[in-house]
């Protein structure tokens, strides 16, 4: 797993897009996420491939994390969220039910 290797969120997102993680996944509820085209996934249909965390040095509200996920049908997508007190509780609960490709590295 390639975690936390980028200096900025935009560099991480560009690299992930270049590797096929082109879709942004929106978490709708604790057990449902949706792509812009309307395709929906449950946590059980997804695998966490990697994640990258970024700290806002000048503003703690800039703390963010990007999660790279792959669905059973091969669809690759990302979820971007804050972390710590800026994280979204619904996203956190959704991701807790997503299988991690490398569970020993799970830092959600």
C-alpha positions as CSV (number, residue, x, y, z in Angstrom):
1,X,0.0,0.0,0.0
2,X,1.3,3.4,-1.0
3,X,0.1,5.7,1.8
4,X,1.0,9.3,2.6
5,X,3.6,9.8,-0.1
6,X,2.4,13.0,-1.7
7,X,3.1,16.6,-0.6
8,X,-0.4,17.9,-1.5
9,X,-3.9,16.6,-2.0
10,X,-4.0,17.8,-5.6
11,X,-0.8,15.8,-6.4
12,X,-2.3,12.7,-4.8
13,X,-5.6,13.1,-6.8
14,X,-3.7,13.6,-10.1
15,X,-1.6,10.5,-9.5
16,X,-4.7,8.5,-8.5
17,X,-6.6,9.7,-11.7
18,X,-3.6,8.6,-13.8
19,X,-3.9,5.2,-12.2
20,X,-7.6,4.8,-13.0
21,X,-9.2,6.3,-9.9
22,X,-11.2,8.7,-12.0
23,X,-14.6,8.7,-10.2
24,X,-15.5,10.6,-7.1
25,X,-17.7,8.6,-4.7
26,X,-20.2,10.5,-2.6
27,X,-21.3,8.8,0.7
28,X,-25.1,9.0,0.9
29,X,-25.6,7.1,4.2
30,X,-23.8,4.7,6.4
31,X,-24.4,1.9,4.0
32,X,-24.6,3.5,0.5
33,X,-22.3,5.5,-1.7
34,X,-23.0,6.8,-5.2
35,X,-21.0,7.9,-8.3
36,X,-22.1,11.0,-10.3
37,X,-23.6,8.6,-13.0
38,X,-26.0,7.2,-10.4
39,X,-24.2,3.8,-9.8
40,X,-24.4,2.9,-6.1
41,X,-22.2,0.7,-3.9
42,X,-22.5,-0.7,-0.5
43,X,-19.3,-0.9,1.7
44,X,-19.2,-4.7,1.1
45,X,-18.8,-4.0,-2.7
46,X,-15.7,-1.9,-2.2
47,X,-12.1,-2.5,-1.2
48,X,-9.8,0.2,0.2
49,X,-6.6,0.2,-1.9
50,X,-4.8,3.1,-0.3
51,X,-5.2,6.4,1.5
52,X,-3.2,9.6,1.9
53,X,-3.5,12.1,4.7
54,X,-2.7,15.8,4.5
55,X,-2.2,18.3,7.3
56,X,-3.0,22.0,6.9
57,X,0.0,23.7,8.4
58,X,-1.5,27.2,8.4
59,X,-5.1,26.2,8.9
60,X,-6.2,23.0,10.8
61,X,-9.5,23.1,8.8
62,X,-7.3,22.0,5.8
63,X,-6.7,18.6,7.3
64,X,-7.9,16.1,4.7
65,X,-7.6,12.5,3.6
66,X,-8.2,10.9,0.2
67,X,-9.2,7.2,0.1
68,X,-8.7,5.2,-3.1
69,X,-11.3,2.4,-3.5
70,X,-12.0,-0.3,-6.0
71,X,-15.4,-2.0,-6.5
72,X,-16.1,-5.6,-7.3
73,X,-16.9,-4.6,-10.9
74,X,-13.5,-2.9,-11.3
75,X,-14.7,0.7,-10.9
76,X,-12.0,2.7,-9.2
77,X,-13.0,5.8,-7.2
78,X,-11.9,8.2,-4.5
79,X,-13.5,9.7,-1.4
80,X,-12.1,13.0,0.0
81,X,-12.8,13.8,3.6
82,X,-11.5,15.9,6.5
83,X,-10.1,14.1,9.5
84,X,-10.1,14.6,13.2
85,X,-12.8,17.0,14.3
86,X,-13.2,18.0,10.6
87,X,-14.1,14.5,9.4
88,X,-17.6,13.5,8.3
89,X,-19.1,10.9,10.7
90,X,-21.2,9.3,7.9
91,X,-18.1,8.8,5.7
92,X,-16.1,7.4,8.7
93,X,-18.9,4.9,9.5
94,X,-19.2,3.9,5.9
95,X,-15.4,3.3,5.5
96,X,-15.3,1.3,8.7
97,X,-17.3,-1.4,6.8
98,X,-15.1,-1.3,3.7
99,X,-12.6,-4.1,3.5
100,X,-9.0,-2.8,3.6
101,X,-6.6,-4.5,1.2
102,X,-3.9,-4.1,3.8
103,X,-5.6,-4.3,7.2
104,X,-2.4,-4.0,9.2
105,X,-2.1,-0.5,7.8
106,X,-5.6,0.7,8.5
107,X,-5.6,4.2,10.0
108,X,-9.3,5.2,9.7
